[in-house]
Amino acid sequence: MDLLNLSRRQTSMFLILIAIIIVLSGNLFLKDMGRHPAKLDDTTDGGHNLNDIFEDEDRANTTDIAENIKIYIIGQVHSPGVIELKEGSRLIDAIELAGGMLNDADRDRVNLALRVQDEGMYKIPKIGEEIEEEIIQIDTSGLGDISKVDINRASLEQLQTLHGIGPAKAKAIIDYRENNGSFRVIDDITKVTGIGAKTFEQIKDSITVR
């Protein structure tokens, strides 16, 4: 009977010892994890870093926005007006977005491969039409190209193609030259009410006086 009780006590002590070892081992493991925290693997199944993917997408979106330009196309197209397209596009792309050329468009005077520029104005001429210099110029290869707007002769609509010039400012320009005569230099446009130095900086590369 005494031998049996002794065996039970020994068994209990053995189990207590095992429990203490397990607790101590667990504590040591947790301390080691604290010194060397596990890092999450920010990768996809293909091994690409998620941060890199998001950054690439952001750069792609920014590039798309930056590449959009607007031009003003008039003349013998079905839907003349301001259109938006990608930077580096050709005149043929702009014409297609404007609904294509009309039957009486003078196709021989237009270079469809011409690269269009942001804020540019392009006119598709009619057969036999004389093109005004302040709207468009024809170079030696016979293509339609952008020209600067002559603020001494431009119409209300032509003036509004300039960046930052709306109907009110365009009318003010026309009223000024009617009352004071032609502009001598492009800087004189700042004498017009409502056109200050900031507006002039925006349009100075797009205007001329003749």
ABEGO torsion letter per residue (X at the ends): XAAAAAAAAAAAAAAAAAAAAAAAAAAAAAAAAAABBBBBBBBBAAGBBAAAAAAAAAAAAAAAAAABBBBBBBEBBABBEBBBBBBGBBAAAAAAAAGEBBAABBAAABBAABBBBBGBBBBBBBBGBBBBAAABBBBAAGBBBBBBBBAAABBAAAAAABBGBBAAAAAAAAAAAAAAEBBABAAAAAABBGBBAAAAAAAAAABBBX
